Amino acid sequence: MERKPPSNNRIPELQAPFRYKGNLLAVEGLPVESIAARVSTPVYIYSSAGILERLRAYQRAFRSVPHLICYAVKANSNLAILRLLARHNAGADIVSGGELRRALLAGFPPGKIIFSGVGKTEEEIKDALRARIRMINVESEEELRLIRKTARKLKVQAPISIRVNPDIAADTHHHIQTGSKTNKFGIDAAQTIRLYRETARARELRIMGIQCHIGSQITQMRPYGKALEILLSLRERLLKEGIPIEVVDIGGGLGASYHEGPSPHPEKLARMILPKFRENDAILFLEPGRSLVAESGILVTRVIYRKNSHGKHFIIVDAAMNDLARPALYDAFHLIQPVRKSPTGRWVTADVVGPICESGDILGKARRLRTPRQNDCLAVMTAGAYGFSMSSQYNSRPRAAEALVEDGKWRLIRKRETQKDLLRGEIELI
Ligand SMILES: Cc1ncc(COP(=O)(O)O)c(C=O)c1O
């Protein structure tokens, strides 16, 4: 799957890991239908070749500077996916004690783990310091105080990076915009300078980095350029005061392609960032989540019923908003494709909906597709990021199974939850 590095100004396109082979949707040559038949539905299916192609595209795009690609674990935190990325030299960007545990279990070296988030608890800070991770991205003055106190208790030095709020509004859904001054994330520039001075004086703290993350599903590169300029000028200012900062972390957020057509290539991001970055002696960190895994995953679901009421068509499937929250949460669009194309089915415009008792439980609105039969499988595309990781047990529905295709074979990487799993923690208390 390795592709040639870009020549001259041409940016290559990333390959879609899921393609039709005749009438059958296939992943790395394997028919999706045969995996779904074995595991049952709903099931998330991921392509390791697709994920690695995207990781390598980042690594190639930024190879001219010292860098680390810290995968944002929240996008898809399955241990097998984490292990795959860890084996291929990625770092990990975590946001909770649970993600720290997963990252360590998957084999990320602690020196490649960074910890973001506005509300880290004392317990989480302790765990991170004990694990000796690379840096904690601090998001408030009170957090910095707690880290200092905790480090003193543990008799360690805490590696600090401050998350700057650059007041940049990236052009994306307002729920996933994080870099503007109205968002809860990061600290303004004036406070940042003050906190670095305080950090430089504290024996329990060690300055490691400066960070920002301006949002998710970003397709315009200019906001990254502006954010980097702000980080670099703060770094420069602090350097003049004798406060050096080794790591400059520009966050994640590069978009994936949810419609037909290519997604923004990491090379495009590199072309915006590297000319501004190159003069520096810093190490560049990036925190991509979605752009590494989104397009390399699908959610396969089976048609339960079809119905027509008041002249409107519905296709009722066995996956729902508890399995994939993005359409209900962000009004997000996911292509829905047949797992086996039927050249004869009648064309229909229908809402593809799940069994959950909410009108918002719609996976796809007004989709034009050939009427599937009962028990036919459909694939909800670009579901590898913020799919399973955001899923819930709402309506007492066990969460879906997950499978990974690697080297032409597939394997289960998460068992489907059972009714027993759903009751654990309650049944023993009644
Ligand atoms: C701090 C931080 N870094 C990285 C990411 C990853 O973003 P994306 O998946 O859009 O690349 C997020 C996502 O919300 C985040 O909060």
The ligand as a MOL file (V3000), in Angstrom:
LIG
                    3D

  0  0  0     0  0            999 V3000
M  V30 BEGIN CTAB
M  V30 COUNTS 16 16 0 0 0
M  V30 BEGIN ATOM
M  V30 1 C -6.5400 18.0690 22.3310 0
M  V30 2 C -6.9760 17.3290 21.1200 0
M  V30 3 N -6.0350 16.8930 20.2690 0
M  V30 4 C -6.3730 16.2030 19.1600 0
M  V30 5 C -7.6860 15.9260 18.8440 0
M  V30 6 C -7.9750 15.1480 17.6100 0
M  V30 7 O -8.7430 15.8040 16.7030 0
M  V30 8 P -9.0450 15.1090 15.2990 0
M  V30 9 O -9.6130 13.7850 15.5780 0
M  V30 10 O -10.0040 16.0070 14.6460 0
M  V30 11 O -7.7420 15.0370 14.5680 0
M  V30 12 C -8.6960 16.3820 19.7000 0
M  V30 13 C -10.0970 16.1360 19.3610 0
M  V30 14 O -11.0350 16.6480 19.8480 0
M  V30 15 C -8.3280 17.0970 20.8780 0
M  V30 16 O -9.2570 17.5310 21.7350 0
M  V30 END ATOM
M  V30 BEGIN BOND
M  V30 1 1 1 2
M  V30 2 1 2 3
M  V30 3 2 2 15
M  V30 4 2 3 4
M  V30 5 1 4 5
M  V30 6 1 5 6
M  V30 7 2 5 12
M  V30 8 1 6 7
M  V30 9 1 7 8
M  V30 10 2 8 9
M  V30 11 1 8 10
M  V30 12 1 8 11
M  V30 13 1 12 13
M  V30 14 1 12 15
M  V30 15 2 13 14
M  V30 16 1 15 16
M  V30 END BOND
M  V30 END CTAB
M  END
